[in-house]
């Protein structure tokens, strides 16, 4: 198995390795759902009082 890889095979291997590295490079994965941050109130809301 000392034969040199053919050019298309080598390019395919490099492309596949790059795709795998990009996919598993970080955690959590980047998606549009991770970018959304809901608005948080600046001051605390009043506590509801018990009705008697």
Phi and psi in degrees as a GROMACS rama.xvg file:
@    title "Ramachandran Plot"
@    xaxis  label "Phi"
@    yaxis  label "Psi"
@TYPE xy
-87.5418  4.00785  UNK-2
-69.4935  143.659  UNK-3
-75.861  143.44  UNK-4
-68.2896  148.01  UNK-5
-72.4121  158.516  UNK-6
-59.0336  -48.1732  UNK-7
-61.9368  -36.756  UNK-8
-67.0443  -42.3461  UNK-9
-65.4509  -42.735  UNK-10
-64.8042  -40.4423  UNK-11
-63.7277  -40.7434  UNK-12
-64.3291  -43.3042  UNK-13
-64.2855  -41.4337  UNK-14
-64.9476  -43.0878  UNK-15
-65.7519  -41.3833  UNK-16
-61.7093  -40.7576  UNK-17
-65.3465  -41.0645  UNK-18
-64.2238  -42.0899  UNK-19
-65.6657  -42.2894  UNK-20
-61.9971  -40.9216  UNK-21
-67.0848  -38.9978  UNK-22
-68.8459  -42.4923  UNK-23
-103.595  15.149  UNK-24
-68.4113  -33.6822  UNK-25
-142.351  159.641  UNK-26
-136.095  133.61  UNK-27
-75.633  157.528  UNK-28
-63.1169  149.467  UNK-29
-80.4385  125.244  UNK-30
-150.005  167.11  UNK-31
-67.6658  -24.5163  UNK-32
-69.6284  -30.7476  UNK-33
-73.3688  -22.4526  UNK-34
-81.438  -21.2694  UNK-35
-76.586  127.404  UNK-36
-122.965  118.235  UNK-37
-66.9923  154.794  UNK-38
-70.2911  130.423  UNK-39
-108.974  137.057  UNK-40
-62.8735  144.503  UNK-41
-76.017  -30.6457  UNK-42
-124.137  158.391  UNK-43
-66.5851  144.286  UNK-44
-78.1247  147.808  UNK-45
-66.2265  146.652  UNK-46
-76.6249  138.215  UNK-47
-67.7984  141.25  UNK-48
-96.9494  145.578  UNK-49
-70.218  136.111  UNK-50
-93.0629  129.711  UNK-51
